[in-house]
Amino acid sequence: QVQLVESGGGLVQAGGSLRLSCAASGRPVSSYIMGWFRQAAGQEREFVAAISRFGSNTAYADSVKGRFTISRDNDKNTVYLQMNSLRPEETGVYYCAAHRRPRDVPSTRLQEYDYWGEGTQVTVSS
């Protein structure tokens, strides 16, 4: 129903910033609650941020509150994750995901998401 492609990853120094993008195709991104998840090497994939269909509600992992901002531009079928003050432990592959449930409340549980991108690598050097 929807395809997701992440971009914007790269190498940054600790304390630096990076903006990730998630481009959706196949269906309007406004059809979905959208989320970002991170998977570090050897670790489980974990929740980072999520946003309701029109951006009115957001949710964040406690560790990123105040530093990361999730946003969306439904006209461009794109979701963003602005990451500031990055830490080395936040190195990993960042995945964009779409949740099709009709209730427009951001979900923090990766098991509830229906569609996933292939991820983009973020490396934060100390």
Contacts in CASP RR format, 6 or more apart in sequence:
PFRMAT RR
TARGET T0000
AUTHOR 0000-0000-0000
METHOD contacts of the structure
MODEL  1
QVQLVESGGGLVQAGGSLRLSCAASGRPVSSYIMGWFRQAAGQEREFVAA
ISRFGSNTAYADSVKGRFTISRDNDKNTVYLQMNSLRPEETGVYYCAAHR
RPRDVPSTRLQEYDYWGEGTQVTVSS
1 26 0 8 1.000
1 27 0 8 1.000
1 100 0 8 1.000
1 115 0 8 1.000
2 24 0 8 1.000
2 25 0 8 1.000
2 26 0 8 1.000
2 27 0 8 1.000
2 29 0 8 1.000
2 31 0 8 1.000
2 32 0 8 1.000
2 98 0 8 1.000
2 115 0 8 1.000
3 24 0 8 1.000
3 25 0 8 1.000
3 26 0 8 1.000
3 115 0 8 1.000
3 117 0 8 1.000
4 22 0 8 1.000
4 23 0 8 1.000
4 24 0 8 1.000
4 96 0 8 1.000
4 97 0 8 1.000
4 98 0 8 1.000
4 115 0 8 1.000
4 116 0 8 1.000
4 117 0 8 1.000
5 22 0 8 1.000
5 23 0 8 1.000
5 25 0 8 1.000
5 96 0 8 1.000
5 117 0 8 1.000
5 118 0 8 1.000
6 20 0 8 1.000
6 21 0 8 1.000
6 22 0 8 1.000
6 94 0 8 1.000
6 95 0 8 1.000
6 96 0 8 1.000
6 117 0 8 1.000
6 118 0 8 1.000
6 119 0 8 1.000
6 120 0 8 1.000
7 20 0 8 1.000
7 21 0 8 1.000
7 22 0 8 1.000
7 23 0 8 1.000
7 120 0 8 1.000
8 18 0 8 1.000
8 19 0 8 1.000
8 20 0 8 1.000
8 21 0 8 1.000
8 120 0 8 1.000
9 18 0 8 1.000
9 20 0 8 1.000
9 94 0 8 1.000
9 120 0 8 1.000
9 121 0 8 1.000
9 122 0 8 1.000
10 18 0 8 1.000
10 120 0 8 1.000
10 121 0 8 1.000
10 122 0 8 1.000
10 123 0 8 1.000
11 123 0 8 1.000
11 125 0 8 1.000
12 18 0 8 1.000
12 86 0 8 1.000
12 122 0 8 1.000
12 123 0 8 1.000
12 124 0 8 1.000
12 125 0 8 1.000
13 124 0 8 1.000
13 125 0 8 1.000
14 86 0 8 1.000
14 87 0 8 1.000
14 88 0 8 1.000
14 124 0 8 1.000
14 125 0 8 1.000
14 126 0 8 1.000
15 84 0 8 1.000
15 85 0 8 1.000
15 86 0 8 1.000
15 87 0 8 1.000
15 124 0 8 1.000
16 84 0 8 1.000
16 85 0 8 1.000
16 86 0 8 1.000
16 124 0 8 1.000
17 82 0 8 1.000
17 83 0 8 1.000
17 84 0 8 1.000
17 85 0 8 1.000
17 86 0 8 1.000
18 83 0 8 1.000
18 86 0 8 1.000
18 122 0 8 1.000
19 80 0 8 1.000
19 81 0 8 1.000
19 82 0 8 1.000
19 83 0 8 1.000
20 36 0 8 1.000
20 80 0 8 1.000
20 81 0 8 1.000
20 83 0 8 1.000
20 94 0 8 1.000
20 96 0 8 1.000
20 120 0 8 1.000
20 122 0 8 1.000
21 78 0 8 1.000
21 79 0 8 1.000
21 80 0 8 1.000
22 34 0 8 1.000
22 36 0 8 1.000
22 78 0 8 1.000
22 79 0 8 1.000
22 80 0 8 1.000
22 81 0 8 1.000
22 96 0 8 1.000
22 117 0 8 1.000
23 77 0 8 1.000
23 78 0 8 1.000
24 32 0 8 1.000
24 77 0 8 1.000
24 78 0 8 1.000
24 79 0 8 1.000
24 98 0 8 1.000
25 77 0 8 1.000
28 74 0 8 1.000
28 77 0 8 1.000
29 72 0 8 1.000
29 74 0 8 1.000
29 77 0 8 1.000
29 78 0 8 1.000
29 79 0 8 1.000
29 98 0 8 1.000
30 53 0 8 1.000
30 54 0 8 1.000
30 74 0 8 1.000
31 53 0 8 1.000
31 100 0 8 1.000
32 53 0 8 1.000
32 98 0 8 1.000
32 99 0 8 1.000
32 100 0 8 1.000
32 115 0 8 1.000
33 50 0 8 1.000
33 51 0 8 1.000
33 52 0 8 1.000
33 53 0 8 1.000
33 98 0 8 1.000
33 99 0 8 1.000
33 100 0 8 1.000
33 101 0 8 1.000
33 104 0 8 1.000
33 105 0 8 1.000
33 106 0 8 1.000
33 107 0 8 1.000
34 50 0 8 1.000
34 51 0 8 1.000
34 70 0 8 1.000
34 72 0 8 1.000
34 79 0 8 1.000
34 96 0 8 1.000
34 97 0 8 1.000
34 98 0 8 1.000
34 99 0 8 1.000
35 47 0 8 1.000
35 48 0 8 1.000
35 49 0 8 1.000
35 50 0 8 1.000
35 51 0 8 1.000
35 70 0 8 1.000
35 79 0 8 1.000
35 96 0 8 1.000
35 97 0 8 1.000
35 98 0 8 1.000
35 99 0 8 1.000
35 106 0 8 1.000
35 107 0 8 1.000
35 113 0 8 1.000
36 48 0 8 1.000
36 49 0 8 1.000
36 50 0 8 1.000
36 70 0 8 1.000
36 79 0 8 1.000
36 81 0 8 1.000
36 94 0 8 1.000
36 95 0 8 1.000
36 96 0 8 1.000
36 97 0 8 1.000
37 45 0 8 1.000
37 46 0 8 1.000
37 47 0 8 1.000
37 48 0 8 1.000
37 94 0 8 1.000
37 95 0 8 1.000
37 97 0 8 1.000
37 110 0 8 1.000
38 45 0 8 1.000
38 46 0 8 1.000
38 48 0 8 1.000
38 90 0 8 1.000
38 92 0 8 1.000
38 93 0 8 1.000
38 94 0 8 1.000
38 95 0 8 1.000
38 122 0 8 1.000
39 45 0 8 1.000
39 46 0 8 1.000
39 92 0 8 1.000
39 93 0 8 1.000
39 95 0 8 1.000
40 89 0 8 1.000
40 91 0 8 1.000
40 92 0 8 1.000
41 91 0 8 1.000
41 92 0 8 1.000
45 95 0 8 1.000
45 110 0 8 1.000
46 61 0 8 1.000
46 110 0 8 1.000
47 61 0 8 1.000
47 108 0 8 1.000
47 109 0 8 1.000
47 110 0 8 1.000
48 60 0 8 1.000
48 61 0 8 1.000
48 64 0 8 1.000
48 68 0 8 1.000
48 81 0 8 1.000
48 94 0 8 1.000
49 58 0 8 1.000
49 59 0 8 1.000
49 60 0 8 1.000
49 61 0 8 1.000
49 64 0 8 1.000
49 68 0 8 1.000
49 69 0 8 1.000
49 70 0 8 1.000
49 81 0 8 1.000
50 58 0 8 1.000
50 59 0 8 1.000
50 70 0 8 1.000
50 99 0 8 1.000
50 106 0 8 1.000
50 107 0 8 1.000
50 108 0 8 1.000
51 57 0 8 1.000
51 58 0 8 1.000
51 59 0 8 1.000
51 70 0 8 1.000
51 71 0 8 1.000
51 72 0 8 1.000
51 79 0 8 1.000
51 106 0 8 1.000
52 58 0 8 1.000
52 104 0 8 1.000
52 105 0 8 1.000
52 106 0 8 1.000
53 74 0 8 1.000
53 104 0 8 1.000
54 72 0 8 1.000
54 74 0 8 1.000
54 104 0 8 1.000
55 71 0 8 1.000
55 72 0 8 1.000
56 104 0 8 1.000
57 104 0 8 1.000
57 105 0 8 1.000
57 106 0 8 1.000
58 70 0 8 1.000
58 106 0 8 1.000
59 106 0 8 1.000
59 107 0 8 1.000
59 108 0 8 1.000
60 66 0 8 1.000
60 68 0 8 1.000
60 70 0 8 1.000
61 108 0 8 1.000
64 83 0 8 1.000
64 90 0 8 1.000
67 83 0 8 1.000
67 84 0 8 1.000
67 85 0 8 1.000
67 86 0 8 1.000
68 81 0 8 1.000
68 82 0 8 1.000
68 83 0 8 1.000
68 84 0 8 1.000
69 81 0 8 1.000
69 82 0 8 1.000
69 84 0 8 1.000
70 79 0 8 1.000
70 80 0 8 1.000
70 81 0 8 1.000
70 82 0 8 1.000
71 79 0 8 1.000
71 80 0 8 1.000
71 82 0 8 1.000
72 78 0 8 1.000
72 79 0 8 1.000
72 80 0 8 1.000
73 79 0 8 1.000
73 80 0 8 1.000
79 96 0 8 1.000
81 94 0 8 1.000
83 90 0 8 1.000
83 122 0 8 1.000
86 122 0 8 1.000
86 124 0 8 1.000
87 124 0 8 1.000
88 124 0 8 1.000
88 125 0 8 1.000
88 126 0 8 1.000
89 124 0 8 1.000
90 122 0 8 1.000
90 124 0 8 1.000
91 122 0 8 1.000
91 123 0 8 1.000
91 124 0 8 1.000
92 121 0 8 1.000
92 122 0 8 1.000
92 123 0 8 1.000
93 119 0 8 1.000
93 120 0 8 1.000
93 121 0 8 1.000
93 122 0 8 1.000
94 119 0 8 1.000
94 120 0 8 1.000
94 121 0 8 1.000
94 122 0 8 1.000
95 116 0 8 1.000
95 117 0 8 1.000
95 118 0 8 1.000
95 119 0 8 1.000
96 116 0 8 1.000
96 117 0 8 1.000
96 119 0 8 1.000
97 110 0 8 1.000
97 113 0 8 1.000
97 114 0 8 1.000
97 115 0 8 1.000
97 116 0 8 1.000
97 117 0 8 1.000
98 113 0 8 1.000
98 114 0 8 1.000
98 115 0 8 1.000
98 116 0 8 1.000
99 107 0 8 1.000
99 112 0 8 1.000
99 113 0 8 1.000
99 114 0 8 1.000
100 114 0 8 1.000
100 115 0 8 1.000
101 107 0 8 1.000
101 112 0 8 1.000
107 113 0 8 1.000
END
